[in-house]
């Protein structure tokens, strides 16, 4: 009974997992991306240089960490695109079990870390007294 239940569940999981890209899109192909992270990061760095933030240690180290996380995410996106989101592993008696690819799990964790790093970067910018893309206003005395 349990073997049949596991088999049905696995089949159902695979069917549902196969429908996810149709419903939500994969977000992996260039044509689906609304934003090029590398290009946006380069523009952000140029703005930061104009504002003088890159000379601040906290800003520079946090930005470096964000760049690394974006590189990791880009690599993981390629891996997921090549291998898919579901993996199978054969266990005892030749039964196959399906599970989410470890690359997907790592991708999700790295996204969370990148979000946290971005929040830290925003806090550094605020503590430095400004935001990027703002025009300097003359102080009226």
N, C-alpha and C positions, 0 to 999 in steps of 0.2 A: 504494500500500500504506500509506504513512504517513498519507495523508489519511483513509483508512478507519479506521485504527487510532486516530487522533485523534478521529474522529467517534464511534467506539464508546466510547472512554474518556470523552468528554464526556457521552454519554448515560448511561453507567454512573455517572459522578460525580453527575449531576443526580438519578438515581434514588436513590442512596445518601444524598445530601444532603437529599432530600425526606423520607427516613425518619427522619433524626436527631431532628426535633422530636417524632415519635411515640414514639421510644425513650427519649429523654432529657428531653423537654419543652423549651420554648424559654426558660423563665425570664423571659420578657418580659411576660407578662400579669399583671395585678394578682392574679388568683385563684391563680396559680401561686407567687407570692412568699410565702415563709414569714416574711419580715422586711421591714418598711418602713424602709429605710435612713434616711430623713429623720427619722422619729419616733425611731428608735434614737439617732441623732446628737443630737437635741434632748435626750433623756434623759441622754445621756452628758455634754453640756455643762452641764446642771443639776447633775449629780453633781460635775463638775469645779469649778463655781463654789462649791459647798458645801465642797469640800476646799481651795479657795484656789489651785488650779492655774492658773486663767485669768490670774492676775497674772504668771506666769512667761513671759518672752518666747519661749523655745524651745517651750513647750507651746502658747502662743497661735498662734505662726506655723505650727507643724506642724499644728495643728487646722484653721487657716484653709486650708492646702494640701489637707488631707483633704476639707474641705467642697467646695472647688473641684472636686476629682477626682470626688466623688460627684455633683455637678451635671453634670459632663461625662458620666459613666456613664449618668445618667438620660436625658440628651438622646440619647446613642447608642442606648440601648435603644429609645426611641421611633422613631428612624431605622431601626433594624434591623427593628422590628415592621412599619413601613410598607413598606419596600423588600425585605425578605427577606434571607436570608443568602448567596444566590448571585446574581451579576450575569452578564450576557452582554455581550460586546463584539464588534462586527462588524469583521473585518479584511479583507484583500485577498480578492477574488473572492467576497465576500458570506458567507464562512465566519464562523460565530459561535463564539467561544470563551467558555467559562464559567470563572468564577473566584470566589473568596470575596469578598464585599463588603468594600471598604476600611473600612467602618464596623465590621465584625467585627474586623478586624485592629487598628484603633485602640482598640476596646473592650477587647480582650485586653491590649494594652500599658498602657492606663489602669488596668485591674484590677491588673496587676503593680505599677504605680507606687503605687496606693492601698494595696496590701498592704505595700509597703516603707514608705510613710508611716505606716501603722498600727504597724508594728514600731518605727519611730523614736519614735512617740508613746508606746508602751509603755515604751521605754527612758527617755524623759524622766520618765514617771510613777515608774518604779522609782528613778531618780536623785533624785527629789524625796522619796523615802522612803515610798512607799505605793502603794496601788492603789485604784481607785474601787470603791464599794459596800462598803467595809469600815467597820465601826464603829470609832470611836476607842476604844482601850482605855486605861484609867488605868494609868500606870506604877506598879509596886509598888516602893517603896524600902526 
